[in-house]
Amino acid sequence: MAEYSGVARDMGITEDEIDAVQSIVMAVAGGRVRATFREAQLRAVEKRKTKSGRSSY
């Protein structure tokens, strides 16, 4: 990340702009991880219901 920040500074991008972009990237990455985890949870619950013979409804 430091290498990209250096290039951005060389291009005249301010530290505030770099910080804002980093915050957005971190939020998006966190959201993706959360969505993936939630999907895995739902599949696990559904698999347990199927194994126990219960309906998924």
LOFI-256185 format. One record per atom (N, C-alpha, C): residue in three letters; x, y, z. Coordinates in steps of 0.001 Angstrom, whole numbers, plus 500000, padded with zeros to 6 digits. Example, Ala and Ser with C-alpha at 12.3 -4.5 7.8 and 13.67 -1.06 7.14 Angstrom:
LOFI-256185
ALA513190494310507800 ALA512300495500507800 ALA513200496700507800 SER512850497750507080 SER513670498940507140 SER512900500030507870 
This chain:
LOFI-256185
MET500826498817500000 MET500000500000500000 MET500872501250500000 ALA502002501187500692 ALA502880502356500781 ALA503398502762499404 GLU503668501775498564 GLU504155502070497213 GLU503104502835496417 TYR501847502394496514 TYR500766503096495812 TYR500575504499496366 SER500699504638497681 SER500549505952498299 SER501630506903497804 GLY502845506396497672 GLY503940507223497169 GLY503677507697495751 VAL503192506812494915 VAL502857507168493536 VAL501739508208493529 ALA500740508010494375 ALA499629508956494442 ALA500125510335494868 ARG501003510361495864 ARG501553511654496311 ARG502326512327495177 ASP503096511534494440 ASP503858512064493306 ASP502938512663492253 MET501719512154492182 MET500751512658491198 MET499968513852491734 GLY500248514266492965 GLY499593515440493533 GLY498325515148494305 ILE498079513891494614 ILE496897513529495396 ILE497209513789496861 THR496298514463497556 THR496543514853498948 THR496420513660499894 GLU496988513841501073 GLU496923512805502112 GLU495476512539502518 ASP494657513592502565 ASP493228513422502899 ASP492511512572501858 GLU492827512786500588 GLU492207511989499519 GLU492649510534499610 ILE493913510313499907 ILE494429508947500060 ILE493736508264501234 ASP493611508977502354 ASP492939508420503537 ASP491481508068503243 ALA490802508944502491 ALA489400508683502153 ALA489271507424501309 VAL490138507261500328 VAL490091506080499471 VAL490409504823500274 GLN491398504899501149 GLN491745503743501982 GLN490567503339502858 SER489854504298503402 SER488682503999504235 SER487604503286503430 ILE487376503760502227 ILE486361503134501368 ILE486762501712501015 VAL488020501521500652 VAL488505500181500287 VAL488365499223501460 MET488711499681502656 MET488593498826503838 MET487143498473504128 ALA486245499430503951 ALA484819499165504192 ALA484276498156503191 VAL484643498305501935 VAL484178497374500900 VAL484726495980501163 ALA486008495890501482 ALA486620494584501760 ALA485953493926502962 GLY485689494703503996 GLY485012494168505181 GLY483620493673504860 GLY482918494409504014 GLY481577493998503608 GLY481588492701502831 ARG482592492536501994 ARG482704491285501226 ARG482965490098502134 VAL483846490287503101 VAL484141489209504054 VAL482880488861504838 ARG482153489874505285 ARG480920489639506046 ARG479882488911505197 ALA479747489304503940 ALA478782488653503050 ALA479159487199502806 THR480438486939502611 THR480903485565502397 THR480647484718503637 PHE480935485270504803 PHE480705484556506048 PHE479221484261506230 ARG478377485241505965 ARG476922485059506112 ARG476419483974505167 GLU476922483979503947 GLU476524482950502979 GLU476919481560503470 ALA478111481444504024 ALA478566480157504561 ALA477696479722505740 GLN477322480677506592 GLN476442480369507722 GLN475099479831507235 LEU474525480496506266 LEU473216480078505756 LEU473289478685505136 ARG474374478420504401 ARG474528477079503817 ARG474675476023504894 ALA475395476339505960 ALA475580475381507049 ALA474262475088507748 VAL473469476116507981 VAL472158475932508615 VAL471269475077507719 GLU471263475384506442 GLU470438474623505497 GLU470889473161505436 LYS472184472939505466 LYS472718471578505431 LYS472300470804506687 ARG472348471486507844 ARG471920470842509090 ARG470448470474509048 LYS469632471375508501 LYS468198471096508402 LYS467957469899507500 THR468662469834506395 THR468508468724505447 THR468937467408506081 LYS470038467412506822 LYS470526466191507473 LYS469557465690508537 SER468891466617509224 SER468012466203510301 SER466622465826509773 GLY466408465998508471 GLY465134465625507878 GLY464072466693507966 ARG464415467841508527 ARG463444468928508619 ARG463330469657507298 SER462192470193507070 SER461959470977505870 SER462692472299505984 SER463083472869504861 SER463787474152504874 SER462821475322504937 TYR461533475042505070 TYR460557476127505105 TYR460181476478506499 
